[in-house]
Amino acid sequence: MSIDMGLKIFTVDAFTDKPFSGNPAGVCILSEERDEHWMQSIAREMNLSETAFLRKDDDGYSLRWFTPKVEVDLCGHATLASAHILLERGYIKREEQARFHTRSGLLAAASKENWIELDFPKQPVTSSSPPPGLIESLGVKPKFVGKNILYYIVEVASEEIVRGLKPDFGHLAAVPVNGVAVTSKASSPDFDFVSRFFAPAFGIDEDPVTGSSHSGLGPFWEERLHKNELTAYQASARGGVIHVRVTSDRVFLGGKAITILQGELCT
């Protein structure tokens, strides 16, 4: 066993400014390259929806995300948490842009007054037939079903339906989808749309706040509401707010974050 005292790891609640709400993410700052098995083991030990691993390189940071079960291609809340730690702990200056080299290409984050804005690829949603068992597992009557390269999107008639969802996670885990966002126009004047996100195939029955799903939900609601700046609420038990700005090829996701825990890894 190798002892690597001083290897810092944090828990950060993302897309919130209140402790114990939003989506908790692990953030581990690496001093050197570590193998996938080790990172997956740490993510399993943290047992959060995602743990991010950051390593300094010549032009920013290498960034990888792991659920307790698998490595994923894109994660919004753990990217926000990573940018928050880099800014809060002085790894980068407030006026600097955080640059992340990831499996989804170059991502960036910038401090905007008292929040952080992420620069993500736009992931447009196209109409699609649902795979067998998806709608039945969700227990909803859809207005629209579509998908992008990441997830399925299911639109329903009201926010009340979104909030009241009780999916059959056992059946949903058997459906061949990485994840599904169920969404509707918001009934509250404070928000434009609401959603919830489910990914039991990744070991996450319900994700509290999912930044990556909004790279598709943003363009989806831009088209329907005819506005490119939107405020979204993910209506999980913990809840979280995402500010969405859609451009021709990018989606900017704004949110706040708060550090909950700091520790050191010993192995």
BANU-675334 format. One record per residue: residue in one letter; residue number from 1; x, y negated, z negated of N, C-alpha, C in turn. Coordinates in nm, 3 decimals, decimal comma. Each point is the difference from the previous one (the first is absolute). Layout:
<atoms>
   rest    nr     neast    nnorth       nup    caeast   canorth      caup     ceast    cnorth       cup
      A   NUM         X         Y         Z         X         Y         Z         X         Y         Z
...
</atoms>
This chain:
<atoms>
   rest    nr     neast    nnorth       nup    caeast   canorth      caup     ceast    cnorth       cup
      M     1     0,085     0,120     0,000    -0,085    -0,120     0,000     0,088    -0,124     0,000
      S     2    -0,028    -0,094     0,088     0,076    -0,125     0,003    -0,077    -0,108    -0,075
      I     3     0,072    -0,074    -0,084    -0,062    -0,108    -0,076     0,025    -0,131     0,073
      D     4    -0,108    -0,073     0,034     0,011    -0,124     0,077    -0,065    -0,113    -0,079
      M     5     0,056    -0,024    -0,120    -0,059    -0,102    -0,087     0,002    -0,136     0,070
      G     6    -0,104    -0,075    -0,019    -0,007    -0,132     0,060    -0,076    -0,004     0,130
      L     7    -0,042     0,117     0,051    -0,081     0,002     0,122    -0,140    -0,043    -0,038
      K     8    -0,039    -0,119     0,041    -0,121    -0,063    -0,053    -0,125     0,048     0,073
      I     9    -0,106     0,017    -0,077    -0,130     0,036     0,056    -0,107    -0,081    -0,073
      F    10    -0,099    -0,043     0,076    -0,105    -0,088    -0,052    -0,137     0,057     0,035
      T    11    -0,099    -0,038    -0,079    -0,140     0,016     0,039    -0,058    -0,140     0,017
      V    12    -0,061    -0,022     0,117    -0,055    -0,131     0,035    -0,146     0,017     0,041
      D    13    -0,089    -0,079    -0,058    -0,139    -0,004     0,046    -0,010    -0,100     0,114
      A    14    -0,040     0,049     0,118     0,000    -0,082     0,122    -0,141    -0,038     0,041
      F    15    -0,011    -0,113     0,070    -0,126    -0,060     0,043    -0,087    -0,038    -0,119
      T    16     0,066    -0,053    -0,103    -0,069    -0,049    -0,118     0,094    -0,091    -0,078
      D    17    -0,055    -0,086    -0,086     0,082    -0,075    -0,094    -0,037     0,034    -0,143
      K    18    -0,075     0,110    -0,018    -0,042     0,043    -0,133     0,057     0,139    -0,028
      P    19     0,064     0,020    -0,114     0,054     0,132    -0,032    -0,108     0,108     0,002
      F    20     0,041     0,119     0,044    -0,085     0,119    -0,002    -0,119    -0,010     0,096
      S    21     0,020    -0,077     0,106    -0,096    -0,003     0,110     0,080     0,004     0,129
      G    22    -0,065    -0,015     0,115     0,071     0,014     0,126     0,051     0,142     0,017
      N    23     0,109     0,016     0,076     0,053     0,132     0,030     0,142     0,013    -0,055
      P    24     0,024     0,091    -0,094     0,134     0,015    -0,054     0,092     0,072     0,098
      A    25     0,121    -0,050     0,012     0,102     0,062     0,085     0,130     0,011    -0,078
      G    26     0,074     0,107     0,025     0,135     0,009    -0,050     0,096    -0,068     0,096
      V    27     0,101    -0,066    -0,052     0,105    -0,062     0,082     0,134     0,041    -0,059
      C    28     0,079     0,070     0,079     0,131     0,047    -0,044     0,107    -0,067     0,084
      I    29     0,097    -0,064    -0,066     0,110    -0,067     0,069     0,119     0,095     0,004
      L    30     0,036     0,046     0,120     0,109     0,097     0,016     0,133    -0,072     0,020
      S    31     0,104     0,055    -0,058     0,134    -0,052     0,021     0,071     0,072     0,113
      E    32    -0,053     0,116     0,042     0,057     0,077     0,109    -0,109     0,088     0,061
      E    33     0,029     0,059     0,113    -0,095     0,089     0,067    -0,032     0,119    -0,089
      R    34    -0,128     0,035    -0,009    -0,042     0,121    -0,073    -0,083     0,085     0,095
      D    35     0,000     0,132    -0,025    -0,067     0,090     0,094    -0,151     0,001    -0,023
      E    36    -0,072     0,048     0,101    -0,146    -0,003    -0,003    -0,056     0,082    -0,115
      H    37     0,062     0,114    -0,030    -0,051     0,085    -0,107     0,004    -0,075    -0,133
      W    38     0,108    -0,073    -0,026     0,012    -0,078    -0,123    -0,107    -0,108    -0,006
      M    39    -0,017    -0,075     0,111    -0,101    -0,105     0,001    -0,140     0,056    -0,018
      Q    40    -0,027     0,113     0,064    -0,132     0,061    -0,015    -0,022     0,045    -0,145
      S    41     0,105     0,050    -0,064    -0,012     0,043    -0,140    -0,027    -0,119    -0,092
      I    42     0,067    -0,112     0,026    -0,025    -0,120    -0,080    -0,144    -0,048     0,019
      A    43    -0,047    -0,001     0,126    -0,138    -0,041     0,026    -0,100     0,092    -0,069
      R    44     0,030     0,127    -0,002    -0,088     0,095    -0,070     0,001    -0,028    -0,150
      E    45     0,119    -0,031    -0,053     0,011    -0,031    -0,143    -0,074    -0,129    -0,035
      M    46     0,012    -0,101     0,086    -0,071    -0,126    -0,024    -0,151     0,019     0,009
      N    47    -0,043     0,088     0,091    -0,142     0,037     0,015    -0,089    -0,121     0,026
      L    48     0,052    -0,094     0,082    -0,079    -0,113     0,048    -0,033     0,025     0,147
      S    49    -0,093    -0,078     0,054    -0,038     0,026     0,139     0,119    -0,012     0,093
      E    50     0,092    -0,097    -0,025     0,126    -0,006     0,072     0,111    -0,050    -0,090
      T    51     0,119     0,052     0,025     0,122    -0,054    -0,058     0,091    -0,042     0,114
      A    52     0,049    -0,123    -0,008     0,087    -0,057     0,104     0,145     0,012    -0,042
      F    53     0,086     0,029     0,098     0,144     0,011    -0,024     0,071    -0,103     0,088
      L    54     0,071    -0,091    -0,064     0,068    -0,111     0,068     0,150     0,020    -0,008
      R    55     0,068    -0,023     0,112     0,146     0,003     0,002     0,050    -0,113     0,087
      K    56     0,091    -0,082    -0,053     0,054    -0,114     0,074     0,078     0,048     0,121
      D    57    -0,025    -0,067     0,114     0,084     0,025     0,117     0,046    -0,134     0,057
      D    58     0,059     0,001     0,119     0,061    -0,122     0,053    -0,101    -0,110     0,030
      D    59    -0,123     0,037     0,033    -0,099    -0,099     0,041    -0,131     0,026    -0,073
      G    60     0,003    -0,011    -0,131    -0,121     0,024    -0,078     0,012     0,125    -0,084
      Y    61    -0,110     0,076    -0,004    -0,008     0,119    -0,082    -0,062     0,115     0,078
      S    62     0,057     0,118    -0,019    -0,068     0,122     0,042    -0,113     0,027    -0,098
      L    63    -0,117     0,035     0,052    -0,118     0,022    -0,084    -0,071     0,127     0,043
      R    64    -0,021     0,090    -0,097    -0,076     0,123     0,025    -0,105     0,015    -0,108
      W    65    -0,112     0,063     0,038    -0,113     0,015    -0,092    -0,036     0,148    -0,013
      F    66    -0,024     0,044    -0,122    -0,040     0,138    -0,026    -0,122     0,002    -0,092
      T    67    -0,100     0,079     0,039    -0,107     0,035    -0,093     0,054     0,115    -0,087
      P    68    -0,076     0,047    -0,099     0,046     0,117    -0,074     0,013     0,125     0,087
      K    69    -0,053    -0,007     0,121    -0,005     0,119     0,086     0,085    -0,010     0,125
      V    70     0,003    -0,119     0,066     0,067    -0,013     0,130     0,060    -0,139     0,016
      E    71     0,093    -0,013     0,096     0,046    -0,130     0,044    -0,101    -0,055     0,101
      V    72    -0,026    -0,132    -0,007    -0,099    -0,062     0,090     0,068    -0,102     0,089
      D    73    -0,067    -0,031     0,112     0,057    -0,090     0,101    -0,017    -0,147    -0,034
      L    74    -0,103    -0,033    -0,078    -0,029    -0,140    -0,028    -0,075    -0,011    -0,132
      C    75     0,040    -0,093    -0,084    -0,071    -0,024    -0,126     0,004    -0,148    -0,033
      G    76    -0,115    -0,062    -0,012    -0,006    -0,143    -0,025     0,026    -0,037    -0,144
      H    77    -0,067     0,067    -0,094     0,012    -0,046    -0,139     0,139     0,025    -0,057
      A    78     0,066     0,110     0,042     0,136     0,025    -0,048     0,101    -0,093     0,067
      T    79    -0,031    -0,050     0,120     0,084    -0,102     0,064    -0,015    -0,132    -0,073
      L    80    -0,124    -0,036    -0,035    -0,022    -0,121    -0,080     0,072     0,011    -0,134
      A    81    -0,011     0,116    -0,065     0,068     0,021    -0,128     0,151    -0,013     0,016
      S    82     0,054     0,052     0,110     0,145    -0,008     0,024     0,044    -0,145     0,019
      A    83    -0,074    -0,076     0,081     0,033    -0,141     0,020    -0,009    -0,076    -0,132
      H    84    -0,101     0,031    -0,079    -0,017    -0,065    -0,130     0,122     0,023    -0,089
      I    85     0,049     0,123    -0,007     0,117     0,030    -0,083     0,124    -0,071     0,053
      L    86     0,021     0,001     0,131     0,116    -0,068     0,057     0,000    -0,149    -0,034
      L    87    -0,118    -0,062     0,005    -0,012    -0,143    -0,031     0,009    -0,026    -0,150
      E    88    -0,072     0,077    -0,078    -0,007    -0,022    -0,144     0,135     0,023    -0,068
      R    89     0,073     0,102     0,046     0,125     0,038    -0,064     0,122    -0,065     0,065
      G    90    -0,022    -0,088     0,095     0,109    -0,077     0,056     0,086     0,070     0,103
      Y    91    -0,048     0,111     0,055     0,074     0,066     0,109     0,000    -0,086     0,126
      I    92    -0,108    -0,075     0,021    -0,006    -0,098     0,107    -0,057    -0,131    -0,057
      K    93     0,028    -0,110     0,068    -0,049    -0,129    -0,044    -0,143    -0,023     0,048
      R    94    -0,071    -0,089    -0,068    -0,140    -0,026     0,033    -0,017    -0,049     0,144
      E    95     0,097    -0,074     0,048    -0,011    -0,053     0,136     0,044     0,101     0,106
      E    96     0,052     0,114    -0,041     0,043     0,104     0,094    -0,116     0,089     0,040
      Q    97     0,010     0,055     0,118    -0,094     0,103     0,045     0,057     0,136    -0,036
      A    98    -0,082     0,085    -0,059     0,039     0,138    -0,024    -0,021     0,080     0,128
      R    99     0,104     0,072     0,043    -0,006     0,078     0,122     0,015     0,148    -0,035
      F   100    -0,095     0,081     0,050    -0,002     0,142    -0,032     0,009     0,084     0,127
      H   101     0,095     0,091     0,004     0,013     0,094     0,110    -0,068     0,130    -0,039
      T   102    -0,105     0,037     0,074    -0,088     0,109    -0,040    -0,030     0,092     0,118
      R   103    -0,072     0,107    -0,029    -0,045     0,091     0,106    -0,101    -0,067     0,093
      S   104    -0,057    -0,112    -0,041    -0,093    -0,077     0,085     0,068    -0,123     0,059
      G   105     0,131    -0,001     0,005     0,073    -0,112     0,057     0,035    -0,104    -0,105
      L   106     0,037    -0,116     0,048     0,039    -0,110    -0,089    -0,125    -0,067    -0,057
      L   107    -0,007    -0,006    -0,132    -0,106    -0,071    -0,070     0,064    -0,115    -0,077
      A   108    -0,079    -0,100    -0,030     0,054    -0,116    -0,071    -0,100    -0,046    -0,105
      A   109     0,052    -0,073    -0,098    -0,084    -0,058    -0,105     0,057    -0,136    -0,035
      A   110    -0,089    -0,095    -0,028     0,042    -0,135    -0,033    -0,082    -0,052    -0,116
      S   111     0,065    -0,077    -0,088    -0,069    -0,063    -0,112    -0,082    -0,117     0,050
      K   112    -0,128    -0,004    -0,038    -0,092    -0,108     0,039    -0,063    -0,057    -0,127
      E   113     0,064    -0,104    -0,055    -0,045    -0,061    -0,125    -0,003     0,106    -0,110
      N   114    -0,116     0,041    -0,048    -0,004     0,096    -0,110    -0,042     0,140     0,045
      W   115     0,019     0,030     0,128    -0,029     0,134     0,049     0,100     0,037     0,109
      I   116    -0,012     0,121     0,052     0,093     0,053     0,099    -0,078     0,042     0,123
      E   117     0,054    -0,032     0,118    -0,065     0,039     0,125     0,087     0,101     0,074
      L   118    -0,060     0,113     0,035     0,067     0,106     0,073    -0,027    -0,013     0,149
      D   119     0,099     0,026     0,082    -0,011    -0,003     0,146    -0,001     0,144     0,049
      F   120    -0,120     0,048     0,043    -0,018     0,140     0,038    -0,041     0,010     0,147
      P   121     0,025     0,115     0,062    -0,048     0,021     0,137    -0,153     0,007     0,004
      K   122    -0,058    -0,055     0,103    -0,144     0,008     0,022    -0,035     0,141     0,048
      Q   123    -0,101     0,060    -0,061    -0,040     0,137     0,034    -0,148     0,000     0,041
      P   124    -0,031    -0,039     0,124    -0,141    -0,010     0,042    -0,075     0,132    -0,012
      V   125    -0,129    -0,013    -0,025    -0,088     0,115    -0,018    -0,082     0,020     0,127
      T   126    -0,007     0,123     0,047    -0,085     0,033     0,115    -0,106     0,101    -0,042
      S   127    -0,116    -0,008     0,067    -0,109     0,091    -0,030     0,042     0,144     0,022
      S   128    -0,044     0,088    -0,090     0,040     0,140     0,009    -0,106     0,087    -0,064
      S   129    -0,016     0,120     0,052    -0,088     0,097    -0,066     0,067     0,047    -0,128
      P   130    -0,075     0,012    -0,108     0,061     0,046    -0,126     0,036     0,147     0,009
      P   131     0,110     0,040    -0,062     0,033     0,143    -0,003    -0,104     0,076    -0,082
      P   132    -0,020     0,127     0,029    -0,100     0,077    -0,075     0,022    -0,007    -0,150
      G   133    -0,107    -0,031    -0,070     0,003    -0,002    -0,146     0,028    -0,135    -0,061
      L   134     0,046    -0,097     0,078     0,037    -0,129    -0,059    -0,121    -0,072    -0,058
      I   135    -0,102    -0,020     0,082    -0,117    -0,077    -0,045    -0,073     0,076    -0,112
      E   136    -0,008     0,131     0,015    -0,067     0,081    -0,103     0,074    -0,010    -0,134
      S   137     0,135    -0,003     0,006     0,079    -0,011    -0,123    -0,019    -0,134    -0,068
      L   138    -0,019    -0,105     0,081    -0,021    -0,133    -0,056    -0,143    -0,019    -0,050
      G   139    -0,095     0,069     0,061    -0,140    -0,012    -0,040    -0,061    -0,134     0,038
      V   140     0,032    -0,050     0,121    -0,050    -0,129     0,044    -0,064     0,012     0,139
      K   141    -0,077    -0,102     0,036    -0,051    -0,015     0,135     0,079    -0,112     0,067
      P   142     0,089     0,031     0,094     0,088    -0,105     0,054    -0,068    -0,089     0,103
      K   143     0,039    -0,127     0,001    -0,035    -0,090     0,110     0,103     0,011     0,112
      F   144     0,124     0,033    -0,037     0,110     0,008     0,095     0,106     0,093    -0,057
      V   145     0,060     0,078     0,090     0,117     0,081    -0,038     0,109    -0,026     0,102
      G   146     0,118    -0,030    -0,048     0,113    -0,023     0,089     0,129     0,043    -0,067
      K   147     0,110    -0,018     0,070     0,129     0,034    -0,058     0,110    -0,083     0,067
      N   148     0,112    -0,009    -0,068     0,122    -0,052     0,059     0,109     0,105    -0,018
      I   149     0,127    -0,037     0,016     0,104     0,102    -0,008     0,022     0,050    -0,142
      L   150    -0,060    -0,068    -0,097     0,020     0,039    -0,140    -0,120     0,073    -0,058
      Y   151    -0,119    -0,061     0,009    -0,114     0,046    -0,077    -0,129    -0,009     0,080
      Y   152    -0,105     0,061    -0,057    -0,136    -0,019     0,049    -0,064    -0,117    -0,075
      I   153    -0,088    -0,069     0,070    -0,079    -0,110    -0,056    -0,147     0,035     0,017
      V   154    -0,076    -0,006    -0,109    -0,143     0,027     0,004    -0,073    -0,123    -0,053
      E   155    -0,080    -0,064     0,085    -0,079    -0,114    -0,044    -0,137     0,048    -0,045
      V   156    -0,047    -0,054    -0,113    -0,134     0,030    -0,050    -0,078    -0,129    -0,012
      A   157    -0,128     0,012    -0,035    -0,092    -0,113     0,012     0,014    -0,106    -0,108
      S   158     0,056     0,033    -0,117    -0,001    -0,099    -0,108     0,112     0,024    -0,099
      E   159     0,031    -0,106    -0,073     0,098     0,010    -0,108    -0,049     0,096    -0,109
      E   160    -0,128     0,003    -0,024    -0,056     0,090    -0,100     0,035     0,145     0,033
      I   161    -0,008     0,036     0,127     0,034     0,136     0,041     0,147     0,028    -0,024
      V   162     0,086    -0,096     0,036     0,144     0,017    -0,022     0,029     0,023    -0,148
      R   163    -0,055    -0,083    -0,084     0,028     0,010    -0,144    -0,057     0,128    -0,060
      G   164    -0,108     0,050     0,056    -0,065     0,118    -0,056     0,049     0,133     0,053
      L   165     0,098    -0,001     0,087     0,050     0,124     0,061     0,050     0,099    -0,105
      K   166    -0,037     0,127     0,021     0,051     0,110    -0,083     0,040     0,114     0,092
      P   167     0,117    -0,012     0,066     0,040     0,103     0,096     0,021     0,136    -0,065
      D   168    -0,014     0,103     0,080     0,035     0,136    -0,041     0,147     0,019     0,035
      F   169     0,089    -0,022    -0,096     0,142    -0,001     0,030     0,053     0,138     0,038
      G   170    -0,062     0,105    -0,054     0,041     0,135     0,039    -0,020     0,025     0,148
      H   171    -0,116    -0,042     0,053    -0,027     0,016     0,142     0,080    -0,100     0,083
      L   172     0,015    -0,124    -0,051     0,072    -0,101     0,075     0,147     0,038     0,017
      A   173     0,058     0,066    -0,099     0,140     0,041     0,010     0,023     0,099     0,113
      A   174    -0,105     0,071     0,040     0,012     0,099     0,107    -0,021    -0,060     0,138
      V   175    -0,044    -0,126     0,007    -0,022    -0,066     0,129     0,136    -0,050     0,052
      P   176     0,030     0,023     0,129     0,132    -0,036     0,052     0,016    -0,150     0,026
      V   177     0,002    -0,079    -0,107     0,024    -0,145     0,009     0,101    -0,038    -0,107
      N   178     0,085    -0,099     0,030     0,094    -0,050    -0,100    -0,071    -0,080    -0,109
      G   179    -0,102    -0,074     0,040    -0,075    -0,081    -0,094    -0,117    -0,064     0,071
      V   180    -0,095    -0,049    -0,079    -0,118    -0,065     0,057    -0,038    -0,120    -0,085
      A   181    -0,023    -0,114     0,066    -0,050    -0,121    -0,065    -0,148    -0,013     0,032
      V   182    -0,082    -0,015    -0,102    -0,142    -0,026     0,015    -0,023    -0,147    -0,031
      T   183    -0,067    -0,071     0,090    -0,004    -0,145    -0,009    -0,137    -0,056     0,036
      S   184    -0,025    -0,122    -0,046    -0,122    -0,073     0,039     0,028    -0,149    -0,014
      K   185    -0,086    -0,078     0,061     0,000    -0,143    -0,025    -0,031    -0,023    -0,148
      A   186     0,065    -0,101    -0,060    -0,020    -0,027    -0,143    -0,133    -0,071    -0,023
      S   187    -0,062     0,029    -0,112    -0,121    -0,072    -0,039     0,034    -0,122    -0,084
      S   188     0,118     0,001    -0,063     0,044    -0,113    -0,081     0,056    -0,110     0,090
      P   189    -0,027    -0,127    -0,029     0,055    -0,109     0,082     0,151    -0,018    -0,017
      D   190     0,059     0,064    -0,103     0,143    -0,013    -0,025     0,085     0,083     0,097
      F   191    -0,063     0,098     0,066     0,075     0,092     0,085    -0,069     0,016     0,135
      D   192     0,081     0,037     0,100    -0,054     0,025     0,134    -0,040     0,145     0,020
      F   193     0,082     0,091    -0,052    -0,034     0,143     0,012     0,054     0,075    -0,120
      V   194    -0,056     0,117    -0,023     0,044     0,088    -0,109     0,034     0,135     0,059
      S   195     0,074     0,078    -0,076     0,034     0,134     0,045     0,037     0,087    -0,119
      R   196     0,005     0,130     0,026     0,063     0,097    -0,089     0,079     0,095     0,088
      F   197     0,102     0,064    -0,059     0,091     0,081     0,082     0,027     0,134    -0,068
      F   198    -0,009     0,107     0,079     0,013     0,136    -0,052     0,104     0,077     0,082
      A   199     0,090     0,071    -0,070     0,105     0,075     0,070     0,040     0,124    -0,078
      P   200    -0,095     0,092    -0,023     0,036     0,120    -0,077     0,104     0,088     0,069
      A   201     0,013    -0,009     0,133     0,103     0,077     0,070     0,140    -0,043    -0,041
      F   202     0,014    -0,126    -0,046     0,128    -0,052    -0,048     0,013     0,013    -0,152
      G   203    -0,096     0,068    -0,063     0,003     0,013    -0,145    -0,061    -0,118    -0,073
      I   204    -0,076    -0,085     0,072    -0,061    -0,120    -0,058    -0,149     0,005     0,028
      D   205    -0,081     0,039    -0,099    -0,144     0,004     0,026    -0,051    -0,138     0,040
      E   206     0,022    -0,100    -0,086    -0,035    -0,137     0,034     0,116    -0,092    -0,034
      D   207     0,045    -0,078     0,098     0,106    -0,097    -0,020    -0,061    -0,130    -0,052
      P   208     0,051    -0,058    -0,108    -0,063    -0,119    -0,057    -0,004    -0,121     0,095
      V   209     0,113    -0,032     0,064     0,004    -0,111     0,096     0,102     0,038     0,108
      T   210    -0,044    -0,001     0,126     0,080     0,057     0,108     0,035    -0,107     0,102
      G   211     0,122    -0,052    -0,008     0,041    -0,102     0,095     0,001     0,049     0,142
      S   212     0,054     0,122     0,023     0,015     0,050     0,137    -0,133     0,015     0,072
      S   213    -0,107     0,034    -0,072    -0,131     0,014     0,067    -0,048    -0,134     0,055
      H   214     0,046    -0,110    -0,061    -0,044    -0,133     0,045     0,071    -0,046     0,127
      S   215     0,104     0,073     0,042     0,058    -0,029     0,131    -0,095     0,042     0,111
      G   216    -0,097     0,086    -0,032    -0,109     0,034     0,091    -0,130    -0,070    -0,034
      L   217    -0,030    -0,009    -0,130    -0,124    -0,066    -0,042     0,000    -0,148     0,036
      G   218     0,117    -0,064    -0,003     0,008    -0,141     0,037    -0,048    -0,026     0,141
      P   219     0,061     0,066     0,102    -0,047    -0,018     0,137    -0,145     0,044     0,019
      F   220    -0,040     0,107    -0,070    -0,138     0,049     0,011    -0,099    -0,108    -0,040
      W   221     0,022    -0,066    -0,114    -0,093    -0,102    -0,048     0,021    -0,135     0,067
      E   222     0,121    -0,025     0,050     0,021    -0,121     0,080    -0,094     0,000     0,120
      E   223    -0,010     0,113     0,065    -0,085     0,011     0,119    -0,146    -0,018    -0,033
      R   224    -0,043     0,050    -0,114    -0,142    -0,004    -0,036    -0,041    -0,131    -0,066
      L   225     0,090    -0,060    -0,075    -0,033    -0,123    -0,073     0,051    -0,126     0,070
      H   226     0,078     0,020     0,107     0,049    -0,111     0,083     0,082    -0,100    -0,081
      K   227     0,088     0,053    -0,084     0,094    -0,083    -0,075     0,126     0,081    -0,023
      N   228     0,114    -0,067     0,006     0,126     0,074    -0,011     0,065    -0,013    -0,138
      E   229    -0,062    -0,075    -0,090     0,045    -0,004    -0,139    -0,115     0,049    -0,087
      L   230     0,026     0,109    -0,072    -0,106     0,068    -0,074     0,048     0,033    -0,141
      T   231    -0,096     0,007    -0,091     0,030     0,043    -0,136    -0,073     0,131    -0,026
      A   232     0,077     0,100    -0,037    -0,054     0,135    -0,016     0,005     0,041    -0,145
      Y   233    -0,094     0,087    -0,038     0,001     0,058    -0,134    -0,008     0,152     0,014
      Q   234     0,095     0,070    -0,063    -0,008     0,146    -0,001    -0,069     0,040    -0,130
      A   235    -0,116     0,062     0,014    -0,092     0,017    -0,111     0,019     0,132    -0,074
      S   236     0,125     0,031    -0,033     0,029     0,116    -0,084    -0,028    -0,035    -0,145
      A   237     0,021     0,094    -0,090    -0,021    -0,027    -0,142     0,095    -0,109    -0,050
      R   238     0,124    -0,004     0,052     0,096    -0,103    -0,041    -0,020    -0,129     0,078
      G   239    -0,032     0,011     0,129    -0,030    -0,115     0,084     0,122    -0,083     0,036
      G   240    -0,008    -0,069     0,115     0,109    -0,086     0,043    -0,042    -0,089     0,114
      V   241     0,070    -0,115     0,011    -0,032    -0,101     0,101     0,115    -0,008     0,101
      I   242    -0,036     0,001     0,129     0,098    -0,010     0,108    -0,041    -0,115     0,091
      H   243     0,092    -0,094     0,021    -0,021    -0,107     0,097     0,057     0,046     0,134
      V   244    -0,082    -0,001     0,103     0,035     0,056     0,129     0,002    -0,109     0,105
      R   245     0,111    -0,007     0,075     0,012    -0,095     0,111     0,043     0,078     0,123
      V   246    -0,082    -0,007     0,106     0,021     0,080     0,120     0,051    -0,087     0,114
      T   247     0,109     0,043     0,064     0,051    -0,067     0,119    -0,008     0,097     0,118
      S   248     0,060    -0,037     0,111    -0,012     0,082     0,121     0,058     0,139    -0,017
      D   249     0,108     0,013    -0,077     0,063     0,131    -0,013     0,040     0,036    -0,142
      R   250    -0,029    -0,087    -0,098     0,038     0,025    -0,138    -0,118    -0,025    -0,092
      V   251     0,008     0,062    -0,118    -0,097    -0,026    -0,106     0,078    -0,039    -0,124
      F   252    -0,034    -0,115    -0,057     0,068    -0,049    -0,119    -0,090     0,025    -0,121
      L   253     0,056     0,067    -0,100    -0,075     0,042    -0,117     0,055    -0,073    -0,122
      G   254    -0,084    -0,081    -0,063     0,043    -0,079    -0,114    -0,055     0,053    -0,130
      G   255     0,084    -0,003    -0,104    -0,047     0,044    -0,129     0,097    -0,036    -0,111
      K   256    -0,043     0,022    -0,122     0,081    -0,023    -0,118     0,041     0,135    -0,060
      A   257     0,096    -0,005    -0,091     0,046     0,121    -0,067     0,054    -0,035    -0,137
      I   258     0,002     0,099    -0,089     0,048    -0,021    -0,135     0,075     0,124    -0,046
      T   259     0,118    -0,020    -0,059     0,082     0,110    -0,049    -0,056     0,050    -0,133
      I   260    -0,018     0,131    -0,010    -0,057     0,062    -0,120     0,106     0,070    -0,083
      L   261     0,099     0,061     0,068     0,094     0,086    -0,070     0,135    -0,004     0,070
      Q   262     0,109     0,000    -0,079     0,134     0,013     0,054     0,073     0,109    -0,075
      G   263     0,073     0,084     0,076     0,076     0,106    -0,066     0,127     0,031     0,078
      E   264     0,072     0,103    -0,047     0,120     0,048     0,068    -0,010     0,149     0,020
      L   265     0,035     0,044     0,120     0,004     0,143     0,028     0,129     0,059    -0,055
      C   266    -0,010     0,121    -0,051     0,115     0,066    -0,062     0,045     0,123     0,079
      T   267    -0,060     0,023     0,117     0,039     0,117     0,077    -0,024    -0,024     0,147
</atoms>
